[in-house]
């Protein structure tokens, strides 16, 4: 049998990075490249965006941003928001 074309390796569990489990859905989490994961989180009645740098997963960046959709530029620290 031929080897699999892709090797999977788990780098991060989002709850270990401080992301609440109800916020881990396809509509709330985006990963445009292997550099960042962006999560739209609802804490109480306040919405925020969490940016997880895969080079430093222990220090996610949280911003009080309300948006319908968020995506990170693949190489730069630029967020694209759909409001």
C-alpha positions in Angstrom: 0.0 0.0 0.0 1.3 3.5 -0.9 2.1 6.0 1.8 -0.3 8.8 2.5 0.4 12.0 0.5 -0.1 14.2 3.5 1.3 13.7 7.0 -0.9 15.1 9.8 0.6 16.5 13.0 -1.4 18.2 15.7 0.3 21.5 16.7 -2.3 23.0 18.9 -5.6 22.3 20.8 -7.6 25.6 20.6 -9.1 25.1 24.1 -5.5 25.0 25.4 -4.9 28.4 23.8 -7.9 29.9 25.8 -10.6 29.5 23.1 -13.9 28.3 24.5 -15.3 25.1 22.9 -18.6 26.7 21.7 -16.6 29.1 19.6 -14.8 26.4 17.7 -16.9 26.1 14.5 -16.2 26.5 10.8 -17.9 29.9 10.8 -15.8 31.2 13.7 -12.3 29.9 13.0 -10.1 30.7 9.9 -6.7 29.6 8.9 -5.5 31.2 5.7 -1.9 29.9 6.0 0.3 27.9 8.4 1.2 31.2 10.3 -2.0 32.3 12.0 -5.3 31.0 13.3 -8.1 33.7 13.7 -11.1 33.0 15.9 -14.2 35.1 16.4 -15.3 34.7 20.0 -18.4 35.7 21.9 -17.7 36.3 25.6 -21.0 37.2 27.3 -22.5 40.0 25.1 -19.1 41.2 23.8 -17.5 39.9 20.6 -13.7 39.7 20.1 -11.2 38.5 17.6 -8.4 36.2 18.8 -5.2 35.9 16.6 -3.0 32.9 17.4 0.5 33.1 15.9 1.6 29.6 15.3 5.2 30.5 16.1 4.0 31.7 19.6 0.9 29.8 20.5 1.2 30.6 24.2 0.4 34.4 23.7 -2.8 34.8 21.6 -3.7 38.4 20.7 -7.2 39.5 21.7 -9.0 42.5 20.1 -12.5 43.8 20.8 -13.7 43.7 17.2 -17.2 42.9 16.0 -17.4 41.3 12.6 -19.3 38.8 10.6 -16.2 37.2 9.2 -12.4 37.7 9.8 -9.4 36.4 7.8 -5.7 37.1 8.2 -3.3 38.0 5.4 -1.2 35.0 4.7 2.2 36.8 5.2 1.5 40.1 6.9 -0.2 41.2 10.2 -3.3 42.5 8.3 -6.8 41.5 9.2 -9.7 41.6 6.7 -13.1 42.1 8.2 -16.6 41.6 6.9 -19.0 43.6 8.9 
